[in-house]
Each structure stands twice: as structure tokens, then as C-alpha cells.
Amino acid sequence: MSSIEQRKVSRTIDLPPIASEKLSDVGFFVREEIVKRGDTFTSVLGRLKIDNNELSRFLISSTAVKKKLKLKAGDSIRSIGDHNGAVTKITMLSRNGNVIDILLTDAGFIMAPAEFESRQLLGSGSIQSSLYRALDKNGISEKLGSEMAEILSSEIDFNRDIRSGDQFAILYSANYLDNVYISSGQIQALEFINDGETHRAYLFKDPKNNRSGYYTEDGQNIKNTFLRSPLKFSRITSGFSKRRLHPVLKKWRSHKGVDYGATTGTPIMASGKGIIRYLGTKGAYGRFIEIRHSNGISTRYAHLSKYAKKLKKGSKVDQGQIIGYVGKSGLATGPHLHYEFLVNGSQVDPSKAVMPPGPPISKDLINDFRLQVIAAKLLLAKQDFIAGK
């Protein structure tokens, strides 16, 4: 058998170039913790494995932080660190969608609003039992439901007009942080079919004064001078009547207003722009507010549990502004709002009162508005119930 010769062979192999030999170019590291009941900044930082005395002092000792940031169970705290593990940013995400960043600068840590990425989303639903259940079933936040009710409050009374089979579709903005959904923004356009009647509203911002409003397809203001109801969601327990058995006095007398049953503390909105004429206790009305509007119209709100802060006689209020909260002060068997609508000093049925519309889109902006409407309608048409019509 012949011997086998063994030799060492050296060969150069070309490898792809390394992008960077610096560890600092690897990227950043993210950790996140959910705030638990009884947590403090110290305990959460411990779970995040953060040992930074400067950050701890800022979170625990800063007066600004104490006023702005309060830990609540369910909130989230996210830390971002560099390749050495040093914290460069802390993000506080509250359950209500508010997000605050704690950033490391040359001057130390500072607090600043988080910078979101805004995206447009679509949503739709069909109401079987309630609007809130339809929202929940279709993954739409209750905040958007309240906003939808407020936008159409001059067109639909969401306390008594909603029917099984009603349908809705909305185009809305949403806030994203690091490619993660954080909260819903503002409704851009909506369509609501109520008892067979279609209502549409489109958001438009006047470039001259930066004021935004909602308008119909032809540019008319969707907001009437007065809301159909001073409560977003409730039930009517007693309507306007010339003869009603008083629940406390047990006597037959006229009921020149509308009673809305709601839990104590439910916010009450001014149904129109005006000036507070009376704010205080008024006999059987209990805690009471009267607002004077234009054209001889005034509205009254009775049995309040408390008033909104900083309001007094002579205060100016805007339509939809919170003026007080539902209660049972005065002569009342339970928490509710007694609401009156007066024309030249006489009570009239609010549902039958004449409510002239607000100002429309100006002529010089109507073409811009129409282009915006076309784009919104194309997006809304992607929703199943609209596309199938």
C-alpha cells in the first residue's frame, strides 16, 4: 500500500463586510412593566432593572412630575436603554391614552409629551341592543362612541332615538407609538343610519382661523344652535306634559320640562351657547342653573349634585360645555336631570323647539371641503354595510 502524503493548504475566503464593529450600533433595548396596585416609582424601576439615582430623584422629587404623573394600576411604563444598559427614555402610558416621555438630555432628565404617529382607521357596526355593545363587539373605543353622539347630538337624541338595526361607519385618526396602537384621535367622517334615515358628518378645519367643525355633505353646519339633549347617554323618565302625577307631592300638575334619569355625577352639557343667568339653590329645583341664550331663549337645569368648577353668574358657556353633574338635590326621589327650554319666558317642549343651524362652510372654501368629502366617502365605502347598499 502506497503512503498517503498529507499537506496543509491555506486559502483566503472573502467574507461579507461587517456593517460596524461598534457595540453602540447594535441598537436599543426596551423593557415594559404594568403598574400594579400599591406600586411606587421605586418598585416599578426595580422590576425594570433600572438603577439610576438621577432618574429616581427626578421621578420622586420633581414637583412637576408629582403634578403631572400619578401611578395608577393598569398603566404601563416602558424603558428604553442603550447598549450599555443606560436609560435614555422612560415612557408613561396611562389607560386613558395619555403618554408622557421622560427624556435624558445634557441638562438631565426632562418631561415632554410623546410624539405620536397618526394613522387613519375605519370602523363600523350594527346596533342590536346598545351602541356601547356594538362598539365593543367591533373593537371601537367608547370614547369614539361618545364623540359620535356629540357630533350628531343636534340630529339624533341618543337617549331615545336609537333603534335595533341602526348602523354606523366612522373614519377616525389613531395615535401610534413605536408601531403600537395607543389611543383613538378625532373622528374625520361618519355615517349613521338611524331608523332608516341616514346622517352624515365630515370634519373640516378652516385654514384662516384653525377652527374645526362638522358639516353635512353640502357644507351645512351639523351643529344646531341647541343640542337635542343636555346628556350624552341617559333615559327619559318623564316627558313634557300638561298633566302629570308628581312623584313626591302625589298631586296632578303640569310638567313643563323633560326628566333624564342618570346616575349621580353624570356630566351635564350646556345645550347652547349663552351666559349663566342663575347659579345656586332654588327651592324644589335644588341646585339649579339657568342659561340665557340669544333670541329670547333660555334653558334650565335642576337637581344637580354639584356645579362645574369656576362657573358663576355671568359666566359665558359654549354649546356642549360641562356645566354641572346629575344629582337629586331639591324635591327629587332619585338622581336625574330636570331640563327646561323657555322661549320668551314660557316653557316649551324641547323636542319641538325651533333650532336654527350654525354657519355653513364659506363659499371660498367649499371646493376644498368637497374634495375632502369625496376622499372620505371613498374610504367609508370600504365598510361592508355601506358597500352593500
C-alpha positions as CSV (number, residue, x, y, z in Angstrom):
1,M,0.0,0.0,0.0
2,S,1.4,3.3,-1.0
3,S,1.8,6.0,1.7
4,I,-0.6,9.0,1.6
5,E,1.0,12.4,1.7
6,Q,-0.7,15.0,4.0
7,R,-0.3,18.7,3.3
8,K,-1.7,21.8,4.9
9,V,-3.4,24.1,2.4
10,S,-4.1,27.8,3.2
11,R,-6.9,29.6,1.3
12,T,-8.2,33.1,1.6
13,I,-12.0,33.3,2.0
14,D,-13.8,36.5,1.3
15,L,-16.5,37.3,4.0
16,P,-19.2,40.0,3.7
17,P,-18.1,43.2,5.4
18,I,-19.3,43.8,8.9
19,A,-21.5,46.9,9.0
20,S,-20.0,48.2,12.2
21,E,-17.7,46.8,14.8
22,K,-19.1,49.3,17.4
23,L,-21.4,47.8,20.0
24,S,-23.2,51.1,20.2
25,D,-24.6,50.4,16.7
26,V,-26.4,47.2,17.8
27,G,-29.5,49.3,18.7
28,F,-31.6,50.0,21.9
29,F,-33.2,47.8,24.4
30,V,-36.9,48.0,25.6
31,R,-38.5,46.8,28.8
32,E,-42.1,47.3,29.9
33,E,-43.9,46.8,33.1
34,I,-47.6,47.2,34.1
35,V,-48.3,49.2,37.2
36,K,-49.8,47.2,40.0
37,R,-52.0,48.4,42.9
38,G,-49.7,49.9,45.5
39,D,-46.8,50.4,43.2
40,T,-44.4,53.3,43.5
41,F,-41.8,54.6,41.0
42,T,-39.1,52.9,43.0
43,S,-40.8,49.5,42.9
44,V,-41.5,49.8,39.1
45,L,-38.0,50.9,38.4
46,G,-36.8,47.9,40.3
47,R,-38.8,45.5,38.1
48,L,-37.4,47.3,35.1
49,K,-33.9,46.6,36.5
50,I,-33.1,50.3,36.4
51,D,-30.5,51.6,38.9
52,N,-30.2,55.3,38.1
53,N,-30.1,57.7,41.0
54,E,-30.6,60.8,38.9
55,L,-33.7,59.3,37.3
56,S,-35.0,58.2,40.7
57,R,-34.6,61.6,42.1
58,F,-36.3,63.2,39.1
59,L,-39.3,60.9,39.4
60,I,-39.7,61.0,43.1
61,S,-38.7,64.6,44.0
62,S,-39.7,66.7,41.0
63,T,-42.8,68.9,41.7
64,A,-43.7,68.9,38.0
65,V,-43.7,65.1,37.9
66,K,-45.9,64.9,41.0
67,K,-48.4,67.2,39.4
68,K,-48.4,65.5,36.0
69,L,-47.7,61.9,36.7
70,K,-49.6,59.7,39.1
71,L,-49.2,55.9,39.0
72,K,-52.5,54.0,38.6
73,A,-53.0,50.3,38.4
74,G,-53.2,49.2,34.7
75,D,-50.9,52.0,33.5
76,S,-47.7,51.0,31.6
77,I,-44.1,52.2,32.0
78,R,-41.7,51.5,29.2
79,S,-37.9,52.0,29.5
80,I,-35.5,52.4,26.6
81,G,-31.8,51.9,27.2
82,D,-28.6,52.0,25.1
83,H,-26.1,49.2,24.5
84,N,-24.6,49.8,28.0
85,G,-27.9,49.4,29.7
86,A,-28.1,53.2,30.5
87,V,-31.6,54.5,30.4
88,T,-32.2,57.2,27.7
89,K,-36.0,57.4,27.9
90,I,-38.9,56.4,30.1
91,T,-42.4,56.4,28.5
92,M,-45.5,56.6,30.7
93,L,-48.7,55.2,29.1
94,S,-51.9,55.7,31.0
95,R,-55.0,53.7,30.4
96,N,-56.9,56.8,29.1
97,G,-54.4,57.2,26.3
98,N,-52.2,59.9,27.7
99,V,-48.5,59.4,27.0
100,I,-45.6,61.3,28.6
101,D,-41.9,60.8,27.9
102,I,-39.1,61.3,30.4
103,L,-36.0,62.1,28.3
104,L,-32.3,62.2,29.1
105,T,-30.7,65.5,27.9
106,D,-27.4,67.1,28.5
107,A,-29.1,69.1,31.3
108,G,-30.5,65.9,32.9
109,F,-34.0,64.3,32.7
110,I,-36.9,66.3,31.4
111,M,-40.6,65.6,30.9
112,A,-42.2,66.1,27.5
113,P,-45.3,64.9,25.5
114,A,-44.7,61.8,23.5
115,E,-44.5,62.2,19.7
116,F,-47.2,60.0,18.1
117,E,-47.5,58.7,14.6
118,S,-51.0,59.5,13.3
119,R,-52.9,56.9,11.2
120,Q,-56.4,56.8,9.7
121,L,-58.5,53.8,10.7
122,L,-62.0,52.6,9.7
123,G,-64.7,51.1,11.9
124,S,-68.3,50.1,11.5
125,G,-71.1,48.3,13.4
126,S,-74.7,47.3,13.6
127,I,-76.7,48.0,16.8
128,Q,-78.6,45.2,18.3
129,S,-79.1,46.1,21.9
130,S,-77.0,49.2,22.6
131,L,-74.4,51.5,20.9
132,Y,-71.8,50.6,23.5
133,R,-72.2,46.8,22.9
134,A,-71.9,47.4,19.1
135,L,-68.7,49.4,19.7
136,D,-67.2,46.8,21.9
137,K,-68.1,44.0,19.5
138,N,-66.3,45.8,16.7
139,G,-63.2,46.8,18.7
140,I,-64.1,50.5,18.7
141,S,-63.4,52.6,21.8
142,E,-66.2,54.1,23.9
143,K,-64.6,57.5,23.5
144,L,-65.4,57.4,19.8
145,G,-69.0,56.4,20.7
146,S,-69.3,59.5,22.9
147,E,-67.7,61.6,20.2
148,M,-70.1,60.2,17.6
149,A,-73.1,61.0,19.9
150,E,-71.8,64.5,20.4
151,I,-71.3,65.2,16.7
152,L,-74.8,64.1,15.9
153,S,-76.4,65.5,19.0
154,S,-78.4,68.1,17.0
155,E,-79.7,65.4,14.6
156,I,-80.2,62.3,16.9
157,D,-81.2,62.1,20.5
158,F,-79.1,59.1,21.6
159,N,-81.2,58.8,24.7
160,R,-84.3,57.7,22.9
161,D,-83.9,57.7,19.1
162,I,-81.5,54.7,18.8
163,R,-83.1,51.6,17.3
164,S,-82.1,48.0,17.0
165,G,-80.8,47.6,13.4
166,D,-79.2,51.1,13.3
167,Q,-75.8,51.1,11.6
168,F,-72.7,53.3,11.7
169,A,-69.4,53.7,10.0
170,I,-66.6,56.0,11.0
171,L,-63.2,57.2,9.7
172,Y,-61.0,58.3,12.5
173,S,-57.4,59.1,13.4
174,A,-55.4,57.0,15.7
175,N,-52.2,57.5,17.7
176,Y,-49.4,55.0,17.4
177,L,-46.1,54.9,19.3
178,D,-43.3,52.6,18.1
179,N,-45.8,50.9,15.8
180,V,-48.2,50.1,18.6
181,Y,-51.7,51.5,18.9
182,I,-52.0,53.9,21.8
183,S,-55.3,55.7,21.5
184,S,-58.0,57.0,19.2
185,G,-57.9,60.5,17.9
186,Q,-60.6,62.5,16.3
187,I,-63.5,61.3,14.0
188,Q,-62.8,62.5,10.5
189,A,-66.1,61.4,8.9
190,L,-69.1,59.3,9.9
191,E,-72.3,57.8,8.6
192,F,-75.1,56.8,10.9
193,I,-78.3,55.2,9.8
194,N,-81.0,55.8,12.4
195,D,-84.4,54.2,11.9
196,G,-83.9,54.2,8.2
197,E,-82.7,57.8,8.0
198,T,-79.0,58.4,7.0
199,H,-77.0,61.1,8.8
200,R,-73.5,62.1,7.6
201,A,-70.9,64.4,9.1
202,Y,-67.5,65.5,7.9
203,L,-64.7,67.2,9.8
204,F,-63.3,70.4,8.2
205,K,-60.7,72.8,9.6
206,D,-60.9,76.4,8.5
207,P,-57.3,77.4,7.5
208,K,-57.9,81.0,8.3
209,N,-58.8,80.6,12.0
210,N,-57.8,77.0,12.5
211,R,-61.3,76.2,13.9
212,S,-62.7,72.8,13.2
213,G,-66.3,71.8,12.8
214,Y,-68.6,69.0,11.4
215,Y,-70.7,69.6,8.3
216,T,-73.2,67.8,6.1
217,E,-72.2,66.7,2.6
218,D,-73.3,70.1,1.1
219,G,-71.4,72.1,3.6
220,Q,-74.1,72.9,6.1
221,N,-73.2,73.0,9.8
222,I,-74.2,69.8,11.5
223,K,-74.5,71.6,14.8
224,N,-77.8,73.3,15.5
225,T,-78.0,76.2,17.9
226,F,-79.2,73.8,20.6
227,L,-78.5,70.2,21.4
228,R,-81.3,67.7,21.4
229,S,-80.3,66.6,24.8
230,P,-78.0,68.0,27.6
231,L,-76.8,64.5,28.5
232,K,-74.9,62.2,26.1
233,F,-76.5,59.0,27.3
234,S,-79.4,58.5,29.7
235,R,-83.1,57.6,29.6
236,I,-86.1,59.9,29.7
237,T,-88.1,59.2,32.8
238,S,-90.7,61.9,32.3
239,G,-91.6,63.9,29.2
240,F,-93.1,67.3,28.7
241,S,-96.7,67.2,29.8
242,K,-99.6,69.4,30.8
243,R,-100.8,66.9,33.4
244,R,-98.6,64.5,35.4
245,L,-98.9,62.9,38.9
246,H,-96.0,64.4,40.8
247,P,-93.9,61.5,42.3
248,V,-93.2,63.3,45.6
249,L,-96.3,65.6,46.1
250,K,-98.7,62.9,44.7
251,K,-100.7,65.7,43.1
252,W,-101.6,66.2,39.4
253,R,-99.8,69.2,37.9
254,S,-98.2,70.2,34.6
255,H,-94.6,69.0,33.9
256,K,-93.1,71.8,31.8
257,G,-89.8,70.1,31.2
258,V,-88.1,66.8,30.5
259,D,-86.6,64.5,33.1
260,Y,-83.5,62.4,32.2
261,G,-82.7,59.5,34.5
262,A,-79.0,59.1,35.0
263,T,-76.5,58.1,37.8
264,T,-75.2,60.8,40.2
265,G,-72.2,62.6,38.8
266,T,-73.2,62.2,35.1
267,P,-71.9,65.3,33.3
268,I,-74.5,67.9,32.1
269,M,-73.8,69.9,29.0
270,A,-75.0,73.4,28.1
271,S,-77.4,72.8,25.2
272,G,-76.4,76.1,23.6
273,K,-74.0,79.0,23.8
274,G,-75.1,81.6,26.3
275,I,-74.5,83.4,29.6
276,I,-75.3,81.9,33.1
277,R,-78.2,83.9,34.5
278,Y,-78.6,82.0,37.7
279,L,-76.4,79.5,39.6
280,G,-77.4,78.4,43.0
281,T,-80.1,76.6,45.1
282,K,-83.7,77.4,44.0
283,G,-86.4,75.8,46.1
284,A,-87.7,72.5,44.8
285,Y,-85.3,72.7,41.9
286,G,-82.4,72.1,44.3
287,R,-79.0,73.1,42.8
288,F,-80.0,74.9,39.7
289,I,-78.6,76.7,36.6
290,E,-80.3,78.9,34.1
291,I,-78.6,80.0,30.9
292,R,-79.7,82.9,28.8
293,H,-79.3,82.4,25.1
294,S,-80.0,84.7,22.1
295,N,-83.4,85.4,20.6
296,G,-85.3,85.3,23.9
297,I,-84.4,81.6,24.6
298,S,-83.2,80.3,28.0
299,T,-82.6,76.8,29.4
300,R,-82.8,75.4,32.9
301,Y,-81.0,72.5,34.6
302,A,-82.2,71.3,38.0
303,H,-81.5,68.8,40.8
304,L,-77.7,69.0,40.2
305,S,-75.3,67.3,42.6
306,K,-72.6,69.9,42.0
307,Y,-71.6,72.6,39.6
308,A,-68.6,72.6,37.2
309,K,-65.6,74.5,38.6
310,K,-65.1,78.2,38.0
311,L,-68.7,78.8,36.9
312,K,-70.7,81.7,38.3
313,K,-73.5,84.1,37.4
314,G,-72.4,86.0,34.3
315,S,-70.0,83.2,33.1
316,K,-70.1,82.6,29.3
317,V,-70.6,79.0,28.2
318,D,-70.3,77.2,24.9
319,Q,-72.5,74.6,23.4
320,G,-71.5,71.2,24.8
321,Q,-69.5,72.7,27.7
322,I,-69.9,70.8,31.0
323,I,-71.8,73.0,33.5
324,G,-72.7,70.5,36.3
325,Y,-73.4,67.0,37.3
326,V,-76.6,64.9,37.8
327,G,-77.9,64.6,41.3
328,K,-81.1,64.6,43.4
329,S,-81.0,67.9,45.2
330,G,-84.3,69.7,45.9
331,L,-87.6,67.8,45.6
332,A,-86.5,64.6,43.8
333,T,-87.0,60.9,44.5
334,G,-83.8,59.9,42.8
335,P,-80.9,61.2,40.7
336,H,-82.0,62.8,37.5
337,L,-81.8,66.0,35.5
338,H,-84.8,68.2,35.1
339,Y,-84.4,70.2,31.9
340,E,-86.5,73.1,30.7
341,F,-86.5,75.0,27.4
342,L,-88.1,78.5,27.5
343,V,-89.0,80.9,24.7
344,N,-89.7,84.5,25.8
345,G,-90.2,83.2,29.3
346,S,-92.6,80.3,28.6
347,Q,-91.6,76.7,28.8
348,V,-92.0,74.7,25.6
349,D,-91.3,71.1,24.6
350,P,-87.6,70.9,23.8
351,S,-88.1,68.3,21.2
352,K,-90.5,70.6,19.3
353,A,-88.5,73.8,19.7
354,V,-87.1,75.5,16.5
355,M,-83.4,75.1,16.4
356,P,-81.7,77.1,13.5
357,P,-78.4,75.7,12.2
358,G,-74.9,77.2,12.8
359,P,-72.9,78.8,10.0
360,P,-72.1,76.8,6.9
361,I,-68.7,76.3,5.0
362,S,-67.8,79.7,3.4
363,K,-68.0,79.9,-0.3
364,D,-64.3,80.4,-0.8
365,L,-63.6,77.1,1.0
366,I,-66.5,74.9,-0.3
367,N,-64.4,73.4,-3.2
368,D,-61.7,72.3,-0.7
369,F,-64.4,70.8,1.5
370,R,-66.0,68.9,-1.4
371,L,-62.6,67.3,-2.3
372,Q,-62.2,66.2,1.3
373,V,-65.7,64.7,1.3
374,I,-65.0,62.7,-1.8
375,A,-61.9,61.2,-0.3
376,A,-63.7,60.4,3.0
377,K,-66.7,58.8,1.2
378,L,-64.3,56.5,-0.8
379,L,-62.8,55.3,2.4
380,L,-66.1,54.9,4.2
381,A,-67.4,52.9,1.2
382,K,-65.0,50.1,2.2
383,Q,-67.1,49.3,5.2
384,D,-69.4,46.3,4.5
385,F,-72.8,47.7,5.3
386,I,-72.2,50.8,3.2
387,A,-70.7,49.0,0.3
388,G,-73.7,46.6,0.2
389,K,-76.3,49.3,0.0
